[in-house]
């Protein structure tokens, strides 16, 4: 998960990913951010994020993103 955290903090240094637990729901990130995050996750972890995972619940926190990555690895 440290790689994911470093990636996200590098992309969005103004967001505290350790603290935020409702990123999408609170409007901290939006659908444009999600698309960008997906592209970077796919590249970094050499996975393909399928349509079933492109839903707000998977992008609420770093933990939910990591759970998605683990399922796809």
C-alpha positions in Angstrom: 0.0 0.0 0.0 3.0 2.3 0.5 3.5 2.4 -3.3 -0.1 3.5 -3.8 0.2 6.1 -1.1 3.3 7.6 -2.6 1.7 7.6 -6.0 -1.4 9.5 -4.8 0.5 11.9 -2.7 2.7 12.7 -5.7 -0.3 13.3 -7.8 -2.4 15.3 -5.2 0.0 16.6 -2.5 -2.8 18.8 -1.0 -4.9 15.7 0.0 -4.2 13.8 3.2 -4.8 10.3 1.9 -4.1 8.8 5.4 -6.9 10.8 6.9 -9.6 11.0 4.2 -12.1 8.2 4.2 -14.8 9.6 1.9 -12.8 11.1 -1.0 -15.4 10.7 -3.7 -18.5 11.2 -1.5 -17.1 14.4 0.0 -16.2 15.7 -3.5 -12.4 15.8 -2.7 -11.9 13.8 -5.9 -14.3 13.6 -8.9 -14.7 11.4 -12.0 -11.8 13.1 -13.8 -9.5 12.3 -10.9 -10.8 8.7 -10.8 -9.9 8.2 -14.5 -6.4 9.7 -13.9 -5.9 7.5 -10.8 -7.0 4.4 -12.6 -4.5 5.0 -15.4 -1.7 5.5 -12.9 -2.7 2.4 -10.9 -2.8 0.3 -14.0 0.6 1.4 -15.0 2.2 1.1 -11.6 0.8 -2.3 -10.7 0.5 -3.7 -14.2 -3.2 -4.5 -13.8 -6.3 -3.7 -15.8 -9.1 -2.0 -13.8 -12.3 -3.5 -15.3 -15.6 -1.7 -15.5 -17.0 -3.4 -12.4 -14.4 -1.6 -10.3 -15.0 1.9 -11.8 -17.5 2.8 -9.1 -17.4 5.3 -6.3 -17.1 2.8 -3.5 -13.6 1.7 -4.7 -12.4 5.3 -4.6 -13.5 6.5 -1.2 -10.1 6.0 0.5 -6.7 4.7 0.0 -7.8 1.5 1.7 -10.7 0.9 -0.7 -8.4 1.5 -3.6 -5.8 -0.9 -2.2 -8.5 -3.6 -1.7 -9.4 -3.1 -5.4 -5.8 -3.5 -6.4 -5.4 -6.6 -4.3 -8.4 -8.2 -5.9 -7.1 -7.4 -9.4 -3.5 -8.7 -8.8 
